[in-house]
Amino acid sequence: MTALLTGLIITGEALTLLVRMRWCGDKNNPWISRKNDLLAGIDIPAGAALIGLAWREKTTSRAFRALAAGVLVTHGYRELEYVAHADHKFLATRPLFVVNNVKIAGLLLSLSAPPVRKKENGE
C-alpha cells in the first residue's frame, strides 16, 4: 500500500509541476530549466511503473527494488540541491521540500518491507 501511494504522489506531483510551470505559469520563472523538466519528466513514467508493480504485488521483485532505488537517488539529489542552496533547484519552496521528504520516506518504507508470503495448499 505504501508503494502504491508513493507512486501516486510521485506521478501526481510531477504532472502538476510540469503543467503548472510549463503551461500555466510565468515563462521567466527560474524553476523552468531543462534539468527540472528532466527530473519531473523522469518521475512520471517512474511513478507509473511503481504504481503498476505495486498494484501487481511485485514490491519484492528486483525490478521494483531497482526502480525504487533509482527514484530514491534522484530525490536524494534534490535534497542536496535544496540544502546547498543551488541555483534553479528543483525544490524551490518549502512545501516541495516537505513533499520530497514524504516521497523519500515512502520509498524507504517500500524498500524495507518484508516479502509477502503466499499460503500454499490452504496452509
NORHU-V688285 format. One record per backbone hydrogen bond with DSSP energy under -1.0 kcal/mol. CO is the residue of the C=O (numbers start at 1). NH is the residue of the N-H. If there is no record, write none. Layout:
BEGIN
CO:NH, CO:NH
END
This chain:
BEGIN
1:5, 2:6, 3:7, 4:8, 5:9, 6:10, 7:11, 8:12, 9:13, 10:14, 11:15, 12:16, 13:17, 14:18, 15:19, 16:20, 17:21, 18:22, 19:23, 19:24, 26:29, 29:32, 33:37, 34:38, 35:39, 36:40, 37:41, 38:42, 39:43, 40:44, 42:46, 43:47, 44:48, 45:49, 46:50, 47:51, 48:52, 49:53, 50:54, 51:55, 52:56, 53:58, 54:57, 58:61, 61:65, 62:66, 63:67, 64:68, 65:69, 66:70, 67:71, 68:72, 69:73, 70:74, 71:75, 72:76, 73:77, 74:78, 75:79, 76:80, 77:81, 78:82, 79:83, 80:84, 81:86, 82:85, 90:92, 93:97, 94:98, 95:99, 96:100, 97:101, 98:102, 99:103, 100:104, 101:105, 102:106, 103:107, 104:108, 105:109, 106:110, 107:111, 108:112, 120:123
END
